[in-house]
Amino acid sequence: MLIAMTTRAEMVVRAQGFTIGGVRILAGLMWLANLHWKVPTDFGEANGGGLYKYVAAGADNAPLAPYRWALRELVLPNFQLFGWFTLISEAVVAALLLIGYRSRLVALAGAAMAVPIGLSVLYYPRADEWAWSYLLMIGLHLLLWAVPSGDHLGVDGVLAGAPARSGRAMRSTGIVAVVVGALGLFVARSIDFTGKAAALLGSDAGFANADGGVTRRWELKFLFFNPLWALLTVACGVLLIAGSRKAVLAYVAAAGFAALAVAVLFQQTFDYMRDDGAVQKVSTGTNMAFWGGLAVASALFARRVLGAGSVQVDAAAASHSPVAATLAE
């Protein structure tokens, strides 16, 4: 009976941990899915769309006069710089929430970033915005700050545990990369092997209007792939899995993921090939965040494993030293 109660209590604790970690990952996916429309280099300034339309609307309609002044006098005159800051900072938040590293600090940053987002779009004149969505967004990140969400399904918990956990985490993370890359290869099967053309790994669903157009209400634009990007993701994932046995390979995988992230940062945009034949220019920020997060996680796991190995070697050497032998006598 006591064993059954203990097992049940352990199951509850484990379920709670999975829930906390899952909610953190969900928050990371939310940031990830909203990077595609922040398109460099003008971020919509030339055509009045994208990020620019929300900032410009906030400068005219935001509820707080000091905030409207800041947008009008500080942000809009330096809009491209602001656009790059927004893209990179949101990509960092997405990446670190997904992998669960420095989760409390990142969650607090996410809550702070949600405040100006809410103020900018709350009174956006061409759309109905649900005010509670931004309050809930702030509240979600404050909850993730209040609990150690990175200890569950995250890098924070792995680094706080025994070194053996880092090896297991390498395998799990590598498997995720291989699966994502394989799915990317599938969705990109009809895309040119290299170049800017890319297929969506996610959803772009909607419903048809009376005029034949499509209103897209289920935009889960997570990642974009051509066959080359997909195969390189698989290759780095395989290296990370192998790194669980030979840690130096995990560093190679980390370098590979980092190289992919930097490459798409400089590429700036993908040409997203829709199923209806249309082409949409999207930001590469989604892939940059995904690969960047994997690079950070891989490097941290490898350092943990190699650090533990060097400690064991030093301990073994010390135990065989003449001084240790003398003390033993």
BALOBA-1460 file (C-alpha; in Angstrom, 3 decimals):
// residues 329
<rec num="1" residu="m" x="0.000" y="0.000" z="0.000"/>
<rec num="2" residu="l" x="2.795" y="2.403" z="0.928"/>
<rec num="3" residu="i" x="4.644" y="1.546" z="-2.292"/>
<rec num="4" residu="a" x="1.496" y="2.226" z="-4.324"/>
<rec num="5" residu="m" x="1.018" y="5.612" z="-2.640"/>
<rec num="6" residu="t" x="4.667" y="6.496" z="-3.265"/>
<rec num="7" residu="t" x="4.413" y="5.490" z="-6.906"/>
<rec num="8" residu="r" x="1.230" y="7.531" z="-7.292"/>
<rec num="9" residu="a" x="2.882" y="10.561" z="-5.678"/>
<rec num="10" residu="e" x="5.887" y="10.218" z="-7.977"/>
<rec num="11" residu="m" x="3.574" y="10.043" z="-10.997"/>
<rec num="12" residu="v" x="1.817" y="13.234" z="-9.893"/>
<rec num="13" residu="v" x="5.121" y="15.050" z="-9.414"/>
<rec num="14" residu="r" x="6.344" y="13.864" z="-12.806"/>
<rec num="15" residu="a" x="3.094" y="14.932" z="-14.490"/>
<rec num="16" residu="q" x="3.365" y="18.356" z="-12.878"/>
<rec num="17" residu="g" x="6.932" y="18.667" z="-14.140"/>
<rec num="18" residu="f" x="5.932" y="17.715" z="-17.680"/>
<rec num="19" residu="t" x="3.120" y="20.263" z="-17.520"/>
<rec num="20" residu="i" x="5.400" y="23.080" z="-16.376"/>
<rec num="21" residu="g" x="8.009" y="22.237" z="-18.980"/>
<rec num="22" residu="g" x="5.364" y="21.836" z="-21.679"/>
<rec num="23" residu="v" x="3.865" y="25.258" z="-20.931"/>
<rec num="24" residu="r" x="7.341" y="26.823" z="-21.182"/>
<rec num="25" residu="i" x="7.879" y="25.150" z="-24.558"/>
<rec num="26" residu="l" x="4.452" y="26.372" z="-25.658"/>
<rec num="27" residu="a" x="5.458" y="29.938" z="-24.756"/>
<rec num="28" residu="g" x="8.651" y="29.486" z="-26.773"/>
<rec num="29" residu="l" x="6.653" y="28.262" z="-29.768"/>
<rec num="30" residu="m" x="4.445" y="31.344" z="-29.503"/>
<rec num="31" residu="w" x="7.487" y="33.617" z="-29.884"/>
<rec num="32" residu="l" x="8.881" y="31.372" z="-32.622"/>
<rec num="33" residu="a" x="5.684" y="31.450" z="-34.679"/>
<rec num="34" residu="n" x="5.614" y="35.252" z="-34.619"/>
<rec num="35" residu="l" x="9.079" y="35.807" z="-36.068"/>
<rec num="36" residu="h" x="8.258" y="35.051" z="-39.706"/>
<rec num="37" residu="w" x="6.466" y="38.341" z="-40.371"/>
<rec num="38" residu="k" x="9.234" y="40.555" z="-38.981"/>
<rec num="39" residu="v" x="10.997" y="40.719" z="-42.333"/>
<rec num="40" residu="p" x="14.369" y="42.464" z="-42.762"/>
<rec num="41" residu="t" x="15.658" y="44.804" z="-43.798"/>
<rec num="42" residu="d" x="12.930" y="47.458" z="-43.688"/>
<rec num="43" residu="f" x="10.463" y="45.403" z="-41.578"/>
<rec num="44" residu="g" x="7.489" y="46.694" z="-43.586"/>
<rec num="45" residu="e" x="8.423" y="50.369" z="-43.640"/>
<rec num="46" residu="a" x="8.466" y="50.583" z="-47.444"/>
<rec num="47" residu="n" x="4.919" y="49.276" z="-47.936"/>
<rec num="48" residu="g" x="3.407" y="50.208" z="-44.566"/>
<rec num="49" residu="g" x="2.979" y="46.576" z="-43.499"/>
<rec num="50" residu="g" x="4.646" y="44.068" z="-41.217"/>
<rec num="51" residu="l" x="6.107" y="45.319" z="-37.973"/>
<rec num="52" residu="y" x="5.980" y="48.912" z="-39.168"/>
<rec num="53" residu="k" x="2.179" y="49.093" z="-39.336"/>
<rec num="54" residu="y" x="1.804" y="48.147" z="-35.673"/>
<rec num="55" residu="v" x="4.469" y="50.572" z="-34.476"/>
<rec num="56" residu="a" x="3.019" y="53.391" z="-36.581"/>
<rec num="57" residu="a" x="-0.480" y="52.621" z="-35.292"/>
<rec num="58" residu="g" x="0.850" y="52.624" z="-31.740"/>
<rec num="59" residu="a" x="2.442" y="56.034" z="-32.310"/>
<rec num="60" residu="d" x="-1.012" y="57.373" z="-33.189"/>
<rec num="61" residu="n" x="-3.348" y="55.352" z="-30.993"/>
<rec num="62" residu="a" x="-1.529" y="53.788" z="-28.019"/>
<rec num="63" residu="p" x="-3.352" y="54.489" z="-24.729"/>
<rec num="64" residu="l" x="-0.416" y="56.203" z="-22.957"/>
<rec num="65" residu="a" x="0.816" y="59.592" z="-24.185"/>
<rec num="66" residu="p" x="4.475" y="59.067" z="-23.103"/>
<rec num="67" residu="y" x="4.541" y="55.766" z="-24.964"/>
<rec num="68" residu="r" x="3.084" y="57.380" z="-28.102"/>
<rec num="69" residu="w" x="5.788" y="60.059" z="-27.886"/>
<rec num="70" residu="a" x="8.536" y="57.440" z="-27.546"/>
<rec num="71" residu="l" x="7.305" y="55.563" z="-30.608"/>
<rec num="72" residu="r" x="6.922" y="58.731" z="-32.655"/>
<rec num="73" residu="e" x="10.146" y="60.502" z="-31.668"/>
<rec num="74" residu="l" x="12.551" y="57.648" z="-30.877"/>
<rec num="75" residu="v" x="11.449" y="54.430" z="-32.559"/>
<rec num="76" residu="l" x="10.061" y="55.513" z="-35.939"/>
<rec num="77" residu="p" x="13.069" y="57.714" z="-36.861"/>
<rec num="78" residu="n" x="15.324" y="54.696" z="-36.166"/>
<rec num="79" residu="f" x="12.935" y="52.032" z="-37.298"/>
<rec num="80" residu="q" x="15.298" y="49.613" z="-39.022"/>
<rec num="81" residu="l" x="17.526" y="49.490" z="-35.952"/>
<rec num="82" residu="f" x="14.430" y="48.876" z="-33.839"/>
<rec num="83" residu="g" x="13.314" y="46.143" z="-36.246"/>
<rec num="84" residu="w" x="16.606" y="44.280" z="-35.928"/>
<rec num="85" residu="f" x="16.534" y="44.634" z="-32.147"/>
<rec num="86" residu="t" x="12.994" y="43.242" z="-32.061"/>
<rec num="87" residu="l" x="13.780" y="40.311" z="-34.343"/>
<rec num="88" residu="i" x="16.941" y="39.253" z="-32.524"/>
<rec num="89" residu="s" x="15.608" y="39.768" z="-28.998"/>
<rec num="90" residu="e" x="12.433" y="37.792" z="-29.730"/>
<rec num="91" residu="a" x="14.499" y="35.049" z="-31.388"/>
<rec num="92" residu="v" x="16.671" y="34.816" z="-28.252"/>
<rec num="93" residu="v" x="13.596" y="34.578" z="-26.007"/>
<rec num="94" residu="a" x="12.085" y="31.899" z="-28.265"/>
<rec num="95" residu="a" x="15.305" y="29.870" z="-28.363"/>
<rec num="96" residu="l" x="15.987" y="29.942" z="-24.621"/>
<rec num="97" residu="l" x="12.390" y="29.189" z="-23.643"/>
<rec num="98" residu="l" x="12.342" y="26.224" z="-26.011"/>
<rec num="99" residu="i" x="15.503" y="24.706" z="-24.543"/>
<rec num="100" residu="g" x="14.808" y="25.854" z="-20.968"/>
<rec num="101" residu="y" x="18.055" y="27.695" z="-20.281"/>
<rec num="102" residu="r" x="18.144" y="30.608" z="-17.817"/>
<rec num="103" residu="s" x="14.396" y="30.143" z="-17.901"/>
<rec num="104" residu="r" x="13.454" y="32.490" z="-15.065"/>
<rec num="105" residu="l" x="15.458" y="35.407" z="-16.436"/>
<rec num="106" residu="v" x="14.159" y="34.785" z="-19.958"/>
<rec num="107" residu="a" x="10.559" y="34.525" z="-18.736"/>
<rec num="108" residu="l" x="10.923" y="37.859" z="-16.972"/>
<rec num="109" residu="a" x="12.283" y="39.377" z="-20.192"/>
<rec num="110" residu="g" x="9.327" y="37.904" z="-22.078"/>
<rec num="111" residu="a" x="6.870" y="39.485" z="-19.654"/>
<rec num="112" residu="a" x="8.581" y="42.869" z="-20.050"/>
<rec num="113" residu="m" x="8.553" y="42.574" z="-23.852"/>
<rec num="114" residu="a" x="4.853" y="41.696" z="-23.854"/>
<rec num="115" residu="v" x="3.950" y="45.061" z="-22.308"/>
<rec num="116" residu="p" x="4.934" y="47.297" z="-25.268"/>
<rec num="117" residu="i" x="3.536" y="44.716" z="-27.685"/>
<rec num="118" residu="g" x="0.164" y="44.973" z="-25.987"/>
<rec num="119" residu="l" x="0.260" y="48.765" z="-25.875"/>
<rec num="120" residu="s" x="1.178" y="48.974" z="-29.573"/>
<rec num="121" residu="v" x="-1.524" y="46.711" z="-30.980"/>
<rec num="122" residu="l" x="-4.328" y="47.130" z="-28.445"/>
<rec num="123" residu="y" x="-5.806" y="50.063" z="-30.373"/>
<rec num="124" residu="y" x="-4.669" y="48.930" z="-33.814"/>
<rec num="125" residu="p" x="-7.461" y="50.393" z="-35.990"/>
<rec num="126" residu="r" x="-7.698" y="47.657" z="-38.648"/>
<rec num="127" residu="a" x="-8.124" y="44.607" z="-36.439"/>
<rec num="128" residu="d" x="-10.034" y="43.461" z="-33.402"/>
<rec num="129" residu="e" x="-7.547" y="42.769" z="-30.632"/>
<rec num="130" residu="w" x="-8.581" y="40.918" z="-27.510"/>
<rec num="131" residu="a" x="-7.131" y="42.922" z="-24.628"/>
<rec num="132" residu="w" x="-7.042" y="39.914" z="-22.324"/>
<rec num="133" residu="s" x="-4.658" y="38.075" z="-24.670"/>
<rec num="134" residu="y" x="-1.831" y="40.460" z="-23.776"/>
<rec num="135" residu="l" x="-2.621" y="40.400" z="-20.066"/>
<rec num="136" residu="l" x="-2.577" y="36.596" z="-20.218"/>
<rec num="137" residu="m" x="0.691" y="36.710" z="-22.158"/>
<rec num="138" residu="i" x="2.259" y="38.800" z="-19.401"/>
<rec num="139" residu="g" x="0.766" y="36.554" z="-16.729"/>
<rec num="140" residu="l" x="2.041" y="33.403" z="-18.441"/>
<rec num="141" residu="h" x="5.606" y="34.682" z="-18.449"/>
<rec num="142" residu="l" x="5.359" y="35.837" z="-14.844"/>
<rec num="143" residu="l" x="4.276" y="32.330" z="-13.856"/>
<rec num="144" residu="l" x="7.261" y="30.896" z="-15.745"/>
<rec num="145" residu="w" x="9.428" y="33.346" z="-13.804"/>
<rec num="146" residu="a" x="7.884" y="32.295" z="-10.493"/>
<rec num="147" residu="v" x="8.613" y="28.577" z="-10.993"/>
<rec num="148" residu="p" x="11.832" y="26.898" z="-12.169"/>
<rec num="149" residu="s" x="10.344" y="25.850" z="-15.505"/>
<rec num="150" residu="g" x="13.781" y="25.106" z="-16.969"/>
<rec num="151" residu="d" x="14.174" y="22.305" z="-14.421"/>
<rec num="152" residu="h" x="11.516" y="20.381" z="-16.331"/>
<rec num="153" residu="l" x="12.253" y="19.271" z="-19.911"/>
<rec num="154" residu="g" x="14.960" y="21.930" z="-19.963"/>
<rec num="155" residu="v" x="18.684" y="22.572" z="-19.919"/>
<rec num="156" residu="d" x="18.572" y="24.137" z="-16.436"/>
<rec num="157" residu="g" x="17.446" y="20.869" z="-14.885"/>
<rec num="158" residu="v" x="19.976" y="18.817" z="-16.839"/>
<rec num="159" residu="l" x="22.896" y="20.999" z="-15.767"/>
<rec num="160" residu="a" x="21.761" y="20.875" z="-12.143"/>
<rec num="161" residu="g" x="21.730" y="17.080" z="-12.151"/>
<rec num="162" residu="a" x="24.330" y="14.365" z="-12.508"/>
<rec num="163" residu="p" x="26.607" y="14.466" z="-15.575"/>
<rec num="164" residu="a" x="24.943" y="11.311" z="-16.901"/>
<rec num="165" residu="r" x="21.803" y="13.374" z="-17.473"/>
<rec num="166" residu="s" x="23.679" y="15.502" z="-19.993"/>
<rec num="167" residu="g" x="24.460" y="12.412" z="-22.043"/>
<rec num="168" residu="r" x="20.814" y="11.383" z="-22.064"/>
<rec num="169" residu="a" x="19.789" y="14.943" z="-22.877"/>
<rec num="170" residu="m" x="22.188" y="14.937" z="-25.841"/>
<rec num="171" residu="r" x="20.475" y="11.866" z="-27.249"/>
<rec num="172" residu="s" x="17.006" y="13.280" z="-26.699"/>
<rec num="173" residu="t" x="17.889" y="16.650" z="-28.239"/>
<rec num="174" residu="g" x="19.618" y="14.950" z="-31.149"/>
<rec num="175" residu="i" x="16.545" y="12.811" z="-31.778"/>
<rec num="176" residu="v" x="14.374" y="15.952" z="-31.810"/>
<rec num="177" residu="a" x="16.703" y="17.534" z="-34.378"/>
<rec num="178" residu="v" x="16.664" y="14.405" z="-36.557"/>
<rec num="179" residu="v" x="12.863" y="14.175" z="-36.445"/>
<rec num="180" residu="v" x="12.417" y="17.883" z="-37.231"/>
<rec num="181" residu="g" x="14.941" y="17.641" z="-40.059"/>
<rec num="182" residu="a" x="13.230" y="14.542" z="-41.481"/>
<rec num="183" residu="l" x="9.857" y="16.310" z="-41.385"/>
<rec num="184" residu="g" x="11.476" y="19.323" z="-43.030"/>
<rec num="185" residu="l" x="12.838" y="17.083" z="-45.775"/>
<rec num="186" residu="f" x="9.353" y="15.694" z="-46.328"/>
<rec num="187" residu="v" x="7.604" y="19.061" z="-46.617"/>
<rec num="188" residu="a" x="10.413" y="20.386" z="-48.851"/>
<rec num="189" residu="r" x="10.382" y="17.403" z="-51.203"/>
<rec num="190" residu="s" x="9.182" y="19.529" z="-54.128"/>
<rec num="191" residu="i" x="11.413" y="22.563" z="-53.339"/>
<rec num="192" residu="d" x="14.733" y="23.292" z="-55.035"/>
<rec num="193" residu="f" x="17.616" y="21.669" z="-53.133"/>
<rec num="194" residu="t" x="19.297" y="25.015" z="-52.377"/>
<rec num="195" residu="g" x="18.349" y="28.686" z="-52.604"/>
<rec num="196" residu="k" x="15.855" y="30.931" z="-50.859"/>
<rec num="197" residu="a" x="12.754" y="28.931" z="-51.738"/>
<rec num="198" residu="a" x="11.452" y="27.080" z="-48.676"/>
<rec num="199" residu="a" x="8.509" y="24.986" z="-47.523"/>
<rec num="200" residu="l" x="6.665" y="25.479" z="-44.243"/>
<rec num="201" residu="l" x="6.899" y="23.037" z="-41.362"/>
<rec num="202" residu="g" x="3.787" y="24.101" z="-39.512"/>
<rec num="203" residu="s" x="0.323" y="25.265" z="-40.473"/>
<rec num="204" residu="d" x="-1.053" y="28.061" z="-42.626"/>
<rec num="205" residu="a" x="-4.678" y="26.987" z="-42.546"/>
<rec num="206" residu="g" x="-7.697" y="29.215" z="-43.001"/>
<rec num="207" residu="f" x="-11.120" y="29.383" z="-44.575"/>
<rec num="208" residu="a" x="-12.326" y="30.507" z="-47.974"/>
<rec num="209" residu="n" x="-14.137" y="33.833" z="-48.300"/>
<rec num="210" residu="a" x="-17.083" y="34.555" z="-50.576"/>
<rec num="211" residu="d" x="-14.747" y="36.348" z="-52.999"/>
<rec num="212" residu="g" x="-12.501" y="33.287" z="-53.288"/>
<rec num="213" residu="g" x="-9.772" y="34.604" z="-51.011"/>
<rec num="214" residu="v" x="-8.477" y="32.866" z="-47.892"/>
<rec num="215" residu="t" x="-8.594" y="34.229" z="-44.372"/>
<rec num="216" residu="r" x="-5.769" y="32.538" z="-42.498"/>
<rec num="217" residu="r" x="-6.597" y="32.046" z="-38.822"/>
<rec num="218" residu="w" x="-4.343" y="29.103" z="-37.908"/>
<rec num="219" residu="e" x="-0.907" y="30.459" z="-38.682"/>
<rec num="220" residu="l" x="1.595" y="28.219" z="-36.927"/>
<rec num="221" residu="k" x="4.596" y="29.141" z="-39.044"/>
<rec num="222" residu="f" x="7.334" y="27.481" z="-37.050"/>
<rec num="223" residu="l" x="10.166" y="26.579" z="-39.437"/>
<rec num="224" residu="f" x="11.039" y="26.760" z="-43.132"/>
<rec num="225" residu="f" x="13.119" y="24.222" z="-45.033"/>
<rec num="226" residu="n" x="14.631" y="23.387" z="-48.344"/>
<rec num="227" residu="p" x="16.182" y="19.911" z="-48.686"/>
<rec num="228" residu="l" x="19.682" y="21.199" z="-47.893"/>
<rec num="229" residu="w" x="18.668" y="22.866" z="-44.614"/>
<rec num="230" residu="a" x="16.704" y="19.735" z="-43.663"/>
<rec num="231" residu="l" x="19.587" y="17.343" z="-44.364"/>
<rec num="232" residu="l" x="22.049" y="19.521" z="-42.446"/>
<rec num="233" residu="t" x="19.660" y="19.535" z="-39.480"/>
<rec num="234" residu="v" x="19.498" y="15.743" z="-39.586"/>
<rec num="235" residu="a" x="23.302" y="15.501" z="-39.849"/>
<rec num="236" residu="c" x="23.841" y="17.751" z="-36.826"/>
<rec num="237" residu="g" x="21.245" y="15.771" z="-34.893"/>
<rec num="238" residu="v" x="23.053" y="12.508" z="-35.663"/>
<rec num="239" residu="l" x="26.328" y="14.055" z="-34.494"/>
<rec num="240" residu="l" x="24.656" y="15.120" z="-31.247"/>
<rec num="241" residu="i" x="23.315" y="11.606" z="-30.666"/>
<rec num="242" residu="a" x="26.827" y="10.263" z="-31.237"/>
<rec num="243" residu="g" x="28.104" y="12.940" z="-28.858"/>
<rec num="244" residu="s" x="26.428" y="11.112" z="-25.991"/>
<rec num="245" residu="r" x="29.253" y="8.557" z="-26.347"/>
<rec num="246" residu="k" x="32.037" y="10.826" z="-27.570"/>
<rec num="247" residu="a" x="31.413" y="14.314" z="-26.223"/>
<rec num="248" residu="v" x="33.665" y="16.097" z="-28.708"/>
<rec num="249" residu="l" x="31.122" y="15.227" z="-31.427"/>
<rec num="250" residu="a" x="28.545" y="17.219" z="-29.479"/>
<rec num="251" residu="y" x="30.773" y="20.277" z="-29.874"/>
<rec num="252" residu="v" x="30.898" y="19.566" z="-33.617"/>
<rec num="253" residu="a" x="27.086" y="19.390" z="-33.635"/>
<rec num="254" residu="a" x="26.896" y="22.662" z="-31.690"/>
<rec num="255" residu="a" x="29.206" y="24.320" z="-34.219"/>
<rec num="256" residu="g" x="27.041" y="22.974" z="-37.035"/>
<rec num="257" residu="f" x="23.817" y="24.294" z="-35.532"/>
<rec num="258" residu="a" x="25.489" y="27.647" z="-34.826"/>
<rec num="259" residu="a" x="26.728" y="27.850" z="-38.417"/>
<rec num="260" residu="l" x="23.207" y="27.210" z="-39.694"/>
<rec num="261" residu="a" x="21.817" y="29.943" z="-37.430"/>
<rec num="262" residu="v" x="24.431" y="32.471" z="-38.562"/>
<rec num="263" residu="a" x="23.952" y="31.532" z="-42.229"/>
<rec num="264" residu="v" x="20.213" y="32.234" z="-42.193"/>
<rec num="265" residu="l" x="20.756" y="35.400" z="-40.152"/>
<rec num="266" residu="f" x="22.823" y="36.767" z="-43.031"/>
<rec num="267" residu="q" x="20.390" y="35.372" z="-45.594"/>
<rec num="268" residu="q" x="17.612" y="37.346" z="-43.833"/>
<rec num="269" residu="t" x="14.610" y="36.008" z="-45.802"/>
<rec num="270" residu="f" x="13.039" y="32.863" z="-47.229"/>
<rec num="271" residu="d" x="10.676" y="32.704" z="-50.203"/>
<rec num="272" residu="y" x="7.881" y="30.674" z="-48.657"/>
<rec num="273" residu="m" x="6.188" y="28.620" z="-51.382"/>
<rec num="274" residu="r" x="2.515" y="28.362" z="-50.478"/>
<rec num="275" residu="d" x="0.386" y="25.406" z="-51.511"/>
<rec num="276" residu="d" x="-1.707" y="27.729" z="-53.714"/>
<rec num="277" residu="g" x="1.376" y="28.727" z="-55.727"/>
<rec num="278" residu="a" x="1.810" y="32.149" z="-54.129"/>
<rec num="279" residu="v" x="5.196" y="33.195" z="-52.774"/>
<rec num="280" residu="q" x="5.521" y="35.029" z="-49.461"/>
<rec num="281" residu="k" x="8.744" y="36.613" z="-48.269"/>
<rec num="282" residu="v" x="9.297" y="35.664" z="-44.630"/>
<rec num="283" residu="s" x="12.012" y="36.224" z="-42.076"/>
<rec num="284" residu="t" x="14.628" y="33.555" z="-41.381"/>
<rec num="285" residu="g" x="14.332" y="34.404" z="-37.673"/>
<rec num="286" residu="t" x="12.349" y="31.223" z="-36.915"/>
<rec num="287" residu="n" x="15.121" y="28.918" z="-38.104"/>
<rec num="288" residu="m" x="17.773" y="31.141" z="-36.527"/>
<rec num="289" residu="a" x="16.083" y="30.750" z="-33.135"/>
<rec num="290" residu="f" x="15.623" y="26.987" z="-33.510"/>
<rec num="291" residu="w" x="19.171" y="26.230" z="-34.628"/>
<rec num="292" residu="g" x="20.632" y="28.770" z="-32.205"/>
<rec num="293" residu="g" x="18.836" y="27.139" z="-29.288"/>
<rec num="294" residu="l" x="20.090" y="23.707" z="-30.328"/>
<rec num="295" residu="a" x="23.641" y="25.087" z="-30.592"/>
<rec num="296" residu="v" x="23.510" y="26.489" z="-27.053"/>
<rec num="297" residu="a" x="22.022" y="23.297" z="-25.604"/>
<rec num="298" residu="s" x="24.545" y="21.065" z="-27.415"/>
<rec num="299" residu="a" x="27.532" y="23.113" z="-26.241"/>
<rec num="300" residu="l" x="26.317" y="23.190" z="-22.632"/>
<rec num="301" residu="f" x="25.716" y="19.428" z="-22.550"/>
<rec num="302" residu="a" x="29.136" y="18.742" z="-24.077"/>
<rec num="303" residu="r" x="30.871" y="21.005" z="-21.573"/>
<rec num="304" residu="r" x="29.087" y="19.292" z="-18.707"/>
<rec num="305" residu="v" x="30.081" y="15.813" z="-19.879"/>
<rec num="306" residu="l" x="33.682" y="16.735" z="-20.661"/>
<rec num="307" residu="g" x="33.999" y="18.634" z="-17.374"/>
<rec num="308" residu="a" x="32.806" y="15.623" z="-15.419"/>
<rec num="309" residu="g" x="35.241" y="13.419" z="-17.333"/>
<rec num="310" residu="s" x="38.202" y="15.637" z="-16.518"/>
<rec num="311" residu="v" x="37.253" y="15.637" z="-12.828"/>
<rec num="312" residu="q" x="37.193" y="11.824" z="-12.830"/>
<rec num="313" residu="v" x="40.579" y="11.676" z="-14.553"/>
<rec num="314" residu="d" x="42.065" y="14.094" z="-12.025"/>
<rec num="315" residu="a" x="40.618" y="12.088" z="-9.142"/>
<rec num="316" residu="a" x="42.024" y="8.839" z="-10.547"/>
<rec num="317" residu="a" x="45.454" y="10.421" z="-11.035"/>
<rec num="318" residu="a" x="45.426" y="11.778" z="-7.492"/>
<rec num="319" residu="s" x="44.545" y="8.377" z="-6.060"/>
<rec num="320" residu="h" x="47.650" y="6.868" z="-7.708"/>
<rec num="321" residu="s" x="50.027" y="9.640" z="-6.700"/>
<rec num="322" residu="p" x="52.925" y="8.934" z="-4.235"/>
<rec num="323" residu="v" x="51.419" y="11.324" z="-1.701"/>
<rec num="324" residu="a" x="48.088" y="9.497" z="-1.786"/>
<rec num="325" residu="a" x="49.904" y="6.165" z="-1.387"/>
<rec num="326" residu="t" x="51.867" y="7.462" z="1.610"/>
<rec num="327" residu="l" x="48.703" y="8.772" z="3.291"/>
<rec num="328" residu="a" x="47.010" y="5.431" z="2.688"/>
<rec num="329" residu="e" x="49.840" y="3.648" z="4.503"/>
